[in-house]
Amino acid sequence: MFVFESADFIKAANMAGGGKKKSSTLPSTFQKTISSVWQDKHMVLFKAEYYLTDHGQNIRLGQYVFAVFYLITLLLVFHIYHRTKKVPPYVFFFVCCASYRIHSIFVLRLFNDPVAMMLLFGAINLFVDGRWTLGCALYSLAVSVKMNVLLFAPGLLFLLLCEFGLWKTLPKLTLCAAIQLVLGLSFLLVNPVGYISRAFDLGRQFLFKWTVNWRFLPEDVFLSRYFHLALLLAHITTLVLFALKRWKRSGNSIWSILTDLSERKETVHKLNSSDSFLVLFTSNFIGMCFSRSLHYQFYVWYFHTLPYLLWSGGVKKLAHLLRVLILGLIELSWNTYPSTNYSSLSLHVCHFIILLCLWLNPSPALPSQKLDNKAKRH
């Protein structure tokens, strides 16, 4: 099963990257599924994988390559957790060893999702190191591999505005857009309409049989455009509420972050590394909560951020055992195939608990306020 899936996937990527830029030249099976979500960097990576594995024959070598990607991802994630020291060490067993689904996504299926997340975590490490331009470039590369990385975009935009203000943020956004243009140029020159409509098809319909999160709904509701619009509205509303009430520092107005650093009245607007991680991970998590559909490989989109989110919540009395139980229930939901009404409902309950804990987390205080609070305690 694995050889069939991987070899066909790499073969199709080679066909698309080897001069066949139109989706109509791909096999009909891939026209309806894979080709509709292929993007430029994804196709380049898998074409390289195709030749590296002797035209898809040496599948084990391909697995070794993705195993290396997996280890790099873990190193990048552990570097994030090490900087904040919010999560107890025993949780890393869950991150490393306890998820069959994650190991399958990385080393068995050879999806492009893990590659995108590896690049994304690399970009996040660069952001907190203060290397924003390089981080934005790597972030844009991650987007070119898989569009799910855009779920981090609202949080990233907020951080850029806090760090630079509106006018100095624009060059960073321009860099991201320019990289997308350059990477997709070979496709845009041949078939621009086909490339944009397929690779960036935000309105494509998902199949009900693959959904992990909405199995308890009737299929006609799942496919309804009104349902999709309701989820989009809920997504945007939740992001706005978190940006206004939880992400910005208490005492600062939301409009003040749009001004240039030299013109700001408040002394400090920048967030520390812990708060920056939380903004980015929460932005992505909100997108997952209100997703039109979650397929099994999408688990990697937020798996490595779940411990950080759980141990960053505002409910300090939430027992460690309960947090681990939530992680276990989420893992069980993603490992139930096919998904059931109960597995989907349990996933939403866990998501709601995490989101509620994040909402109850107080917004970051200004340094002066922290000093005042310490003085009161003493």
Secondary structure, DSSP 8 states (H G I E B T S, - for coil): -HHHHHHHHHHHHHHHHTT--SGGGS-HHHHHTGGGG--HHHHHHHHHHHHHTTTTT-HHHHHHHHHHHHHHHHHHHHHHHHHH--S-TTHHHHHHHS-HHHHIIIIIS--SHHHHHHHHHHHHHHHHTT-HHHHHHHHHHHHHH-GGGGGGHHHHHHHHHHHH-HHHHHHHHHHHHHHHHHHTHHHHHH-HHHHHHHHT-TT----GGG-SS-TTS-HHHHT-HHHHHHHHHHHHHHHHHHIIIIIS-BT--GGGGGS-GGG-SSS-----HHHHHHHHHHHHHHHHHT-S---GGGGGGTGGGHHHHHTTSS-TTS-HHHHHHHHHHHHHHHH-SS--HHHHHHHHHHHHHHHHHHHTS---B-HHHHHHHHHHH-
